[in-house]
Amino acid sequence: MRPKIRFEMNSGTDRSRWGPLADALRAYQDGRTDARLLVRTDLGTREEWAASVFFRTTDEFPPLEREALRHCGRRVIEVGAGAGPHSLALLREGHEVLAVESLPEIAALLVERGVETVTVRPLDDLPAGSADTVLLLMNGLGLAGTLEGLQPLLESAVRLLAPGGRIVADSTDPRHFLELDAEDPVVGQDGRYEGEVQFQVEFEGSKGAPFPFLYVDAETLAKHASRAGLTLEAALPFENGTYLAILARSDDHDSGHDTATRLSEAG
Ligand SMILES: C[S@@+](CC[C@H](N)C(=O)[O-])C[C@H]1O[C@@H](n2cnc3c(N)ncnc32)[C@H](O)[C@@H]1O
């Protein structure tokens, strides 16, 4: 039997992966508005990301993020909140928000920005059934790391949902950046799921450790979600292969099986 994998936090004090992001966010918060992060992937890409992106205002939210916020219920747990653009927008609209982060310094920054309820505890330590929405944005499902990590992430998230609750999360169909056709498989000849990408972030010469980040297509998500007791209710497409996934507990969702079947048939 396979050992049970839990969705792991980046273990509190482990700055190895996301430490340079934490430093870039701190620099921006302290007035260095030109702070920039260097992001490399094993697809051969090397991009500069302005730290300001993580401080985007509601007006600057892309359509996918606006749509995501429309699907949020009263009690929201935001996983991987970063500098908190979505948590802050939701708080302004009267939602109750718990922001979950991996690093204490990002948690401190969230508090400084006005998101007062923040935790760096693993999802499995949070009270079951305490959220109407678990929100993961900016390719939020990427935090699963690998396809193998997807079911544990979803299982940890579904445990937090109150009856009728939803996981609201985004991803990108890897076919978009692999330049594949819609009907092409995302699994390479070696059997590896090609949406598993290695990322490395760098800020001012300080490089983080490379880490896996998952881009998952909607059909594959539907299959893994169903194993975690979830139904992919909707996969709303946006630009550049991105989509917004709305996942409901299967026991809440009468016609859930139909949706999952339809999506897998489409794939
Ligand atoms: C790409 S950023 C997205 C930030 C934010 N959601 C946004 O849209 O601006 C991903 C965030 O997830 C956090 N993170 C990484 N691993 C995590 C984990 N296992 N649990 C919670 N947060 C995590 C990182 O520290 C980082 O702030």
The ligand as an SDF file (V2000), in Angstrom:
LIG
                    3D

 27 29  0  0  0  0  0  0  0  0999 V2000
    2.0880   32.2610   -6.3740 C   0  0  0  0  0  0  0  0  0  0  0  0
    1.8970   32.8700   -4.7180 S   0  0  0  0  0  0  0  0  0  0  0  0
    0.2130   33.3780   -4.8010 C   0  0  0  0  0  0  0  0  0  0  0  0
   -0.1470   34.4600   -3.8170 C   0  0  0  0  0  0  0  0  0  0  0  0
   -1.5880   34.9370   -3.8480 C   0  0  0  0  0  0  0  0  0  0  0  0
   -2.5510   33.8570   -3.8350 N   0  0  0  0  0  0  0  0  0  0  0  0
   -1.8640   35.8480   -5.0250 C   0  0  0  0  0  0  0  0  0  0  0  0
   -2.7650   35.5220   -5.8160 O   0  0  0  0  0  0  0  0  0  0  0  0
   -1.2220   36.8980   -5.1350 O   0  0  0  0  0  0  0  0  0  0  0  0
    1.7940   31.3560   -3.7860 C   0  0  0  0  0  0  0  0  0  0  0  0
    1.8030   31.5900   -2.2690 C   0  0  0  0  0  0  0  0  0  0  0  0
    1.5790   30.3300   -1.6280 O   0  0  0  0  0  0  0  0  0  0  0  0
    2.4060   30.2440   -0.4710 C   0  0  0  0  0  0  0  0  0  0  0  0
    2.6010   28.8010   -0.1860 N   0  0  0  0  0  0  0  0  0  0  0  0
    3.4820   27.9530   -0.7380 C   0  0  0  0  0  0  0  0  0  0  0  0
    3.3310   26.7210   -0.2610 N   0  0  0  0  0  0  0  0  0  0  0  0
    2.3110   26.7740    0.6070 C   0  0  0  0  0  0  0  0  0  0  0  0
    1.6690   25.8130    1.4290 C   0  0  0  0  0  0  0  0  0  0  0  0
    2.0550   24.5640    1.4210 N   0  0  0  0  0  0  0  0  0  0  0  0
    0.6430   26.2210    2.1960 N   0  0  0  0  0  0  0  0  0  0  0  0
    0.2350   27.5140    2.2080 C   0  0  0  0  0  0  0  0  0  0  0  0
    0.8220   28.4810    1.4490 N   0  0  0  0  0  0  0  0  0  0  0  0
    1.8320   28.1130    0.6620 C   0  0  0  0  0  0  0  0  0  0  0  0
    3.6630   30.9790   -0.8610 C   0  0  0  0  0  0  0  0  0  0  0  0
    4.3860   31.4320    0.2740 O   0  0  0  0  0  0  0  0  0  0  0  0
    3.1110   32.1220   -1.7160 C   0  0  0  0  0  0  0  0  0  0  0  0
    2.8540   33.2640   -0.9410 O   0  0  0  0  0  0  0  0  0  0  0  0
  1  2  1  0
  2  3  1  0
  2 10  1  0
  3  4  1  0
  4  5  1  0
  5  6  1  0
  5  7  1  0
  7  8  2  0
  7  9  1  0
 10 11  1  0
 11 12  1  0
 11 26  1  0
 12 13  1  0
 13 14  1  0
 13 24  1  0
 14 15  1  0
 14 23  1  0
 15 16  2  0
 16 17  1  0
 17 18  1  0
 17 23  2  0
 18 19  1  0
 18 20  2  0
 20 21  1  0
 21 22  2  0
 22 23  1  0
 24 25  1  0
 24 26  1  0
 26 27  1  0
M  CHG  2   2   1   9  -1
M  END
$$$$
